[in-house]
Amino acid sequence: MITQKLNDQITRIGPDTSAGAVHRHYWQPAALTDEIAGQDAPMLPVNLLGERLVMLRDDTGALVLKTREASADEAPTHHPAREDIRLVEGGATYPVVEKNGICFAYMGPGEPPAFPNFDCFRAPDSHVFAFKGLWECNWLQALEIGIDPGHASFLHRFLQDEDPEDSYGKQFRDKAANTDMPMTQVLREYPRPDIEVDETAFGLKITALRHMENDLTHVRVTNQIFPSAICIPMSREMIITQWHVPVDDENCYWYTMFTSFDKPVNKELMREQRLKEHSLPDYAPLKNRSNHYHYNPEEQKSLTYTGMGMDINVHDQWAVESMGAIQDRTREHLGRGDAAIVRYRLMLRKAIKAVETGKLERLPMQDRQETPQIVGPLSNDAIADSDDWLAASVSADMERRRAAPWDATV
Amino acid sequence: MSQSPQPETETVSWVKIASADALKAPRPVAPVTAFGLKLVLFRDEEGELGLIGRYCPHRGADLCYGRHENNGIRCPFHGWHFDRTGQCTEQPAEPEDSTMYKAIKLPSFSVVEHEGDILAWAGDGTPPPLAG
């Protein structure tokens, strides 16, 4: 449990807030390249960090965000028509950089930081697919589900396993590491992972150890990338790098870059799988609170743990939205399974203090020389003899990187 | 649970919180707002009624979508299980040796079915007799 004052401090992100100031020292996903595809002169409404903006090209042809006029009562993801957009004279102008399908904006003071050399940025465009979706809740609870390795054994539990051959483009449907066991079976049968958390140059490395029979251990390494992203394995071929970007205090977008270490990504298939579940232009999920996420008690008995279908994104969305717009952390009871959440909040509080006291060098990834040297992160599943899990995890990652058609060396 | 939500007012008599029809579905679980609190009403496998806090005391997920099993309600997020008294009975994602669940209890209220209505009482001690 934390105090209301602390909960406010770590969740609220408007222009004059402590956590908002931390976010503003990092590049933030502002739009998908898909949203401006084929437009010479885009005018794309963007609602980000409590600000009402529009993305367009300046006189030099560079993408920028500019403040637009907005009424106080417009919806959080309001998307005015082109002819209704008015720029605020003398309003802010923020730089935008496009990377493999996502337009990143820098809304902070001074020079923007450098981009780290993560796999999602290094891989060629052919090997990265980007998408986004709206969750109607505060960004922090959206992030916290992503640094909670235990929930997958419950929230995403399938009472029957699908054929991993039908798994393309979906989370947890592949076989686990070098076994014939579907990942869903590993998660179901070993629900009490030991969790280790290590601080890194980019955030946190989170290792979930599931001790199996015959002295084997399943090792799943996921990462928190400061301040609002995670990097996790999706299948043996692909990893997910996902930001939880505040729209305002009570809404956020997930932006995901799916990065393949092997074949080019089948973007048409992955786009079609996801467009089918969302409505445009605001990328709002079709299953949502207003229709009870298509909750079906019969299905909950026999097929899925939630009764909300096979799409794990919907399970996550339900979990984080059901807590309320901003989770009331004065009533929470964290356990040992929440180790990474506890560590992350400490990191965020340290960052808030660093910004408030002007000690920006204490923030992760602000050094313009060192940040481009940051590679990886290691993000994978492996199964190994229990006394050898660390080496097995690294060697499984190295093997995949060596075989990659693009330079994935670390 | 030092900071459990408390009812806004102590009532001296039973109050109707739902019609008995609310639990007629194959999955007898329903959201209820009573005594100024958001609660979940359910019938367990022993046929007894439970009226307990609606939000999981772990991270706040909504127990109205909980799994109706093992004589109680189980949160779909991490499997925390609650009986009709609001007591947490299992935390299946925590290490085997953890006893944290013993200290976790949701607020709960006396609840009975009476002449087609479901009535609850928010006081301490022995409930008053049912009217009529």
HADDOCK unambig.tbl for C-alpha pairs under 7 A between the chains (distance, minus, plus):
assign (segid A and resid 150 and name CA) (segid B and resid 93 and name CA) 6.22 0.50 0.50
assign (segid A and resid 151 and name CA) (segid B and resid 77 and name CA) 5.98 0.50 0.50
assign (segid A and resid 151 and name CA) (segid B and resid 78 and name CA) 5.26 0.50 0.50
assign (segid A and resid 154 and name CA) (segid B and resid 76 and name CA) 6.27 0.50 0.50
assign (segid A and resid 154 and name CA) (segid B and resid 77 and name CA) 6.09 0.50 0.50
assign (segid A and resid 154 and name CA) (segid B and resid 78 and name CA) 5.41 0.50 0.50
assign (segid A and resid 154 and name CA) (segid B and resid 79 and name CA) 6.14 0.50 0.50
assign (segid A and resid 155 and name CA) (segid B and resid 76 and name CA) 5.31 0.50 0.50
assign (segid A and resid 155 and name CA) (segid B and resid 77 and name CA) 4.79 0.50 0.50
assign (segid A and resid 155 and name CA) (segid B and resid 78 and name CA) 6.57 0.50 0.50
assign (segid A and resid 191 and name CA) (segid B and resid 92 and name CA) 6.92 0.50 0.50
assign (segid A and resid 191 and name CA) (segid B and resid 93 and name CA) 5.52 0.50 0.50
assign (segid A and resid 192 and name CA) (segid B and resid 92 and name CA) 6.78 0.50 0.50
assign (segid A and resid 192 and name CA) (segid B and resid 93 and name CA) 4.51 0.50 0.50
assign (segid A and resid 192 and name CA) (segid B and resid 94 and name CA) 5.74 0.50 0.50
assign (segid A and resid 192 and name CA) (segid B and resid 95 and name CA) 5.82 0.50 0.50
assign (segid A and resid 297 and name CA) (segid B and resid 27 and name CA) 6.93 0.50 0.50
assign (segid A and resid 305 and name CA) (segid B and resid 76 and name CA) 6.23 0.50 0.50
assign (segid A and resid 306 and name CA) (segid B and resid 76 and name CA) 5.89 0.50 0.50
assign (segid A and resid 319 and name CA) (segid B and resid 61 and name CA) 5.76 0.50 0.50
assign (segid A and resid 319 and name CA) (segid B and resid 77 and name CA) 6.49 0.50 0.50
assign (segid A and resid 322 and name CA) (segid B and resid 61 and name CA) 5.34 0.50 0.50
assign (segid A and resid 322 and name CA) (segid B and resid 62 and name CA) 5.33 0.50 0.50
assign (segid A and resid 323 and name CA) (segid B and resid 60 and name CA) 4.85 0.50 0.50
assign (segid A and resid 323 and name CA) (segid B and resid 61 and name CA) 4.87 0.50 0.50
assign (segid A and resid 323 and name CA) (segid B and resid 62 and name CA) 6.46 0.50 0.50
assign (segid A and resid 327 and name CA) (segid B and resid 60 and name CA) 6.79 0.50 0.50
assign (segid A and resid 331 and name CA) (segid B and resid 3 and name CA) 6.67 0.50 0.50
assign (segid A and resid 331 and name CA) (segid B and resid 57 and name CA) 6.33 0.50 0.50
assign (segid A and resid 332 and name CA) (segid B and resid 57 and name CA) 5.31 0.50 0.50
assign (segid A and resid 332 and name CA) (segid B and resid 58 and name CA) 5.03 0.50 0.50
assign (segid A and resid 332 and name CA) (segid B and resid 59 and name CA) 5.15 0.50 0.50
assign (segid A and resid 332 and name CA) (segid B and resid 60 and name CA) 6.63 0.50 0.50
assign (segid A and resid 333 and name CA) (segid B and resid 57 and name CA) 5.96 0.50 0.50
assign (segid A and resid 333 and name CA) (segid B and resid 58 and name CA) 4.62 0.50 0.50
assign (segid A and resid 333 and name CA) (segid B and resid 59 and name CA) 6.79 0.50 0.50
assign (segid A and resid 334 and name CA) (segid B and resid 58 and name CA) 5.98 0.50 0.50
assign (segid A and resid 335 and name CA) (segid B and resid 94 and name CA) 6.98 0.50 0.50
assign (segid A and resid 336 and name CA) (segid B and resid 94 and name CA) 6.45 0.50 0.50
assign (segid A and resid 337 and name CA) (segid B and resid 93 and name CA) 6.92 0.50 0.50
assign (segid A and resid 337 and name CA) (segid B and resid 94 and name CA) 5.95 0.50 0.50
